[in-house]
Amino acid sequence: MNRTKATLIFIIFACMGLLSYALYMQIVLDMLPCPLCVMQRYGFTLIALCCLFALFFPKQDRRILSVGILSGLFGISAAAYHVWVLSRPPSSCGADPLSAPMNELFTAKLLPTLYQVNGLCETPYDPVLGLSIPAWAGLWMIAMSLALIVLVWTKKKERVFFGKIRS
């Protein structure tokens, strides 16, 4: 197995593990997901799907992984905003305006346990190993996005290098 396939498989399993841990926190620990949490879940899901498609369609892997990088940037921005929201004093009226539109998405109706919004973004939960949950999500998104950038970059260099050999 080459390094690219191993990296893609690792990212897929990491995303699945993080989504499983999110479900564990939701179901077992009764931590309700807010709209920003669900956006981060979408980011992890899209990264995993892009890596899976890149495994099955290696000729299009640069384009597919570019979509994965964009998904990672989306997840990073949602996590960063969530960290910022948690750092501010609470000022909510008890309703989040993003809840209703996000719960109307087909994915929220298809997989409500994973993608349905039930909580508020300002709810402070205990940190995990010293960092808040969105901070951890952001770090994982950064790591995965950087790995995908390296994969796309090395693929580009390989093609240029092999192109010069042929001529």
C-alpha positions in Angstrom: 0.0 0.0 0.0 1.4 3.4 -0.9 1.6 6.4 1.3 -1.3 8.2 -0.4 -3.7 5.3 0.2 -2.6 4.8 3.7 -3.1 8.5 4.5 -6.5 8.5 2.9 -7.6 5.4 4.9 -6.2 7.0 8.1 -8.2 10.2 7.5 -11.4 8.2 6.8 -11.0 6.2 10.0 -10.1 9.3 12.0 -13.3 11.1 10.7 -15.4 8.1 11.5 -13.9 7.9 15.0 -14.5 11.5 15.7 -18.1 11.3 14.5 -18.6 8.2 16.6 -17.2 10.1 19.6 -19.6 13.0 18.9 -22.5 10.5 18.9 -21.2 9.0 22.2 -21.2 12.4 23.8 -24.6 13.1 22.4 -26.3 9.8 23.3 -24.4 8.6 26.4 -23.3 11.9 28.0 -26.4 13.8 26.9 -24.5 16.7 25.3 -26.9 18.2 22.7 -25.4 19.3 19.4 -25.7 22.9 18.4 -25.7 24.3 14.8 -22.0 24.9 14.8 -21.4 21.3 16.2 -23.5 19.9 13.3 -21.6 22.1 10.8 -18.4 20.5 12.1 -19.9 17.1 11.7 -20.7 18.0 8.1 -17.1 19.0 7.6 -15.8 15.7 8.9 -18.3 13.7 6.9 -17.4 15.6 3.7 -13.7 15.1 4.3 -14.2 11.3 4.8 -16.4 11.1 1.7 -13.8 12.9 -0.4 -11.1 10.6 0.8 -13.2 7.6 0.1 -14.0 8.8 -3.5 -10.3 9.6 -4.0 -9.5 6.0 -3.2 -11.9 4.7 -5.8 -11.2 7.3 -8.5 -7.4 7.8 -8.4 -7.3 9.6 -11.7 -9.5 12.4 -10.3 -8.0 12.4 -6.8 -6.6 15.9 -7.0 -9.9 17.4 -7.8 -11.7 15.3 -5.2 -9.2 16.1 -2.6 -9.5 19.8 -3.4 -13.1 19.5 -2.4 -12.0 17.8 0.8 -9.7 20.7 1.5 -12.5 23.1 1.0 -14.7 21.0 3.4 -11.9 21.1 5.9 -11.7 24.9 5.7 -15.5 25.1 6.2 -15.1 22.9 9.3 -12.2 25.0 10.6 -14.2 28.2 10.2 -17.2 26.6 12.0 -14.9 25.4 14.9 -13.1 28.7 15.1 -16.4 30.6 15.3 -17.7 28.1 17.9 -14.6 28.7 20.1 -15.1 32.4 19.8 -18.8 32.1 20.8 -17.8 30.0 23.8 -15.3 32.6 24.9 -17.9 35.4 25.0 -20.3 35.7 27.9 -23.7 34.1 27.2 -26.2 36.5 25.7 -28.7 34.1 24.1 -32.5 34.3 24.3 -32.7 30.5 24.3 -33.2 30.1 20.6 -30.7 29.7 17.9 -31.8 31.1 14.5 -29.8 28.4 12.6 -31.6 25.5 14.2 -34.8 25.5 12.1 -33.1 25.8 8.6 -30.5 23.2 9.5 -33.1 20.7 10.8 -34.9 21.1 7.4 -32.0 19.7 5.4 -32.5 16.3 4.0 -29.5 14.9 5.9 -31.0 16.0 9.2 -34.2 14.1 8.2 -32.3 11.1 6.9 -29.9 10.8 9.9 -31.4 12.8 12.7 -29.2 11.4 15.4 -26.1 12.7 13.6 -27.3 15.9 11.9 -30.2 17.3 13.9 -29.7 20.4 15.9 -30.9 20.2 19.5 -28.7 22.4 21.6 -27.3 26.0 21.9 -23.9 27.0 20.8 -23.3 28.9 24.0 -23.6 25.8 26.2 -20.3 25.4 28.0 -19.3 21.7 28.3 -16.3 20.5 30.3 -13.0 20.5 28.4 -11.4 17.4 27.1 -7.7 17.2 28.0 -7.7 21.0 28.6 -9.3 22.1 25.3 -12.9 22.7 24.4 -14.7 20.3 22.1 -14.7 22.7 19.2 -11.0 23.5 19.7 -10.3 19.8 19.3 -12.5 19.6 16.2 -10.7 22.5 14.8 -7.2 21.0 15.4 -8.3 17.7 13.8 -9.7 19.6 10.8 -6.4 21.6 10.5 -4.4 18.4 10.6 -6.6 16.6 8.0 -6.7 19.7 5.7 -2.9 20.0 5.9 -2.5 16.2 5.1 -4.8 16.7 2.1 -2.9 19.7 0.9 0.4 17.7 1.1 -1.2 14.9 -0.9 -2.5 17.3 -3.6 0.9 19.1 -3.7 2.9 15.9 -4.0 0.6 14.6 -6.7 1.2 17.8 -8.6 4.9 17.5 -8.3 4.9 13.8 -9.3 3.0 14.6 -12.5 5.3 17.4 -13.4 8.4 15.3 -12.6 7.1 12.3 -14.6 6.1 14.6 -17.4 9.7 15.9 -17.7 11.1 12.3 -17.8 8.9 11.4 -20.7 9.9 14.3 -22.9 
